[in-house]
């Protein structure tokens, strides 16, 4: 006498619950993405300009940051507040400067100089080493 099992395993998969979860995740990310704002610097990237560039003929001041986080203005050590006052005196018009950090310079120092340049409306040319 052969006994047969009457319960067969169904190979079907119900997708309705999965689509509900995906839809809820989509709504969640759409709502939270408008709340998040990136904390970054607004950089001016090189591009075409209507006016001819006269920066190449100027002698640019050099602001260097060493690996200890010390600031140098034209090869002379200077404090952060003195540097800001010197840059504020030179700012205005079309003033530009080099920002040249050392290889192991802390990123905070570079961001500090870039922030000063942005506040004082100075064109900063980042000359990083490899």
C-alpha positions in Angstrom: 0.0 0.0 0.0 1.6 3.2 -1.1 0.9 6.3 1.0 1.2 9.7 -0.5 1.6 13.0 1.1 -1.0 15.4 0.1 0.7 18.6 1.4 2.9 20.0 -1.4 5.4 22.8 -0.8 4.4 25.9 -2.8 7.2 27.6 -4.7 5.4 30.9 -5.0 6.6 34.1 -3.3 4.3 36.9 -2.3 5.9 40.2 -3.4 3.2 42.5 -2.0 4.9 42.9 1.4 8.3 43.5 -0.2 6.9 46.2 -2.4 5.3 47.9 0.6 8.6 48.0 2.4 10.4 49.4 -0.6 7.8 52.0 -1.1 8.0 53.1 2.6 11.8 53.3 2.4 11.6 55.4 -0.8 9.3 57.9 1.0 11.6 57.9 4.0 14.7 58.7 2.0 12.9 61.3 -0.1 11.8 63.2 3.0 15.1 63.0 4.9 17.2 63.9 1.8 15.7 67.4 1.7 16.5 67.9 5.4 20.2 67.0 5.1 22.4 69.9 3.9 26.1 69.2 3.1 28.7 71.0 5.2 31.2 71.9 2.6 33.1 74.9 1.2 31.9 76.7 -1.9 34.9 76.4 -4.2 35.4 78.4 -7.3 36.6 76.0 -9.9 38.7 77.1 -12.9 36.8 77.8 -16.0 36.3 80.3 -18.8 36.2 83.9 -17.9 34.9 86.9 -19.7 37.8 89.1 -18.6 41.4 88.3 -19.4 43.4 86.8 -16.6 46.0 89.1 -15.1 47.0 86.8 -12.3 49.9 85.3 -14.3 51.7 88.7 -14.3 51.2 89.4 -10.6 53.5 88.2 -7.8 51.2 86.2 -5.6 51.7 86.0 -1.8 52.3 82.5 -0.4 50.5 81.2 2.6 52.1 77.9 3.7 51.0 75.5 6.4 53.6 73.2 7.8 53.1 69.7 9.4 52.8 71.2 12.9 49.9 73.5 11.8 52.0 76.7 11.8 51.2 79.4 9.3 53.8 81.2 7.2 53.2 84.3 5.1 55.9 84.8 2.4 58.2 82.4 4.3 57.8 84.3 7.7 56.1 82.6 10.5 52.9 84.3 11.6 50.0 83.7 13.9 46.4 83.0 12.6 45.1 86.4 13.8 48.1 88.3 12.3 47.6 86.4 9.0 43.9 87.3 8.9 44.7 91.0 9.5 47.3 91.1 6.8 45.0 89.4 4.3 42.2 91.7 5.2 44.5 94.7 4.5 45.3 93.3 1.1 41.8 92.1 0.3 39.6 93.9 -2.2 39.7 94.2 -5.9 41.2 91.1 -7.6 43.7 89.9 -4.9 44.9 86.4 -5.2 47.3 84.2 -3.1 48.8 80.8 -3.0 47.8 78.3 -0.4 50.5 75.7 -0.2 50.3 73.1 2.6 53.0 70.7 3.4 52.5 67.0 2.6 51.5 66.1 6.2 49.9 69.5 7.1 46.7 69.1 9.1 43.5 69.6 7.0 42.1 72.0 9.7 44.8 74.5 8.8 44.1 74.3 5.1 40.3 74.7 5.8 41.1 77.7 8.1 43.0 79.5 5.3 40.4 78.7 2.7 37.7 80.0 5.0 39.6 83.2 5.5 39.9 83.6 1.8 36.2 83.0 1.3 35.2 85.5 4.0 37.6 88.2 2.7 36.6 87.5 -1.0 40.2 86.5 -1.9 41.0 84.2 -4.8 43.0 81.3 -3.2 45.1 79.1 -5.5 45.7 75.7 -3.7 49.1 74.5 -4.6 49.2 71.0 -3.0 52.2 68.7 -3.1 51.9 65.1 -4.2 
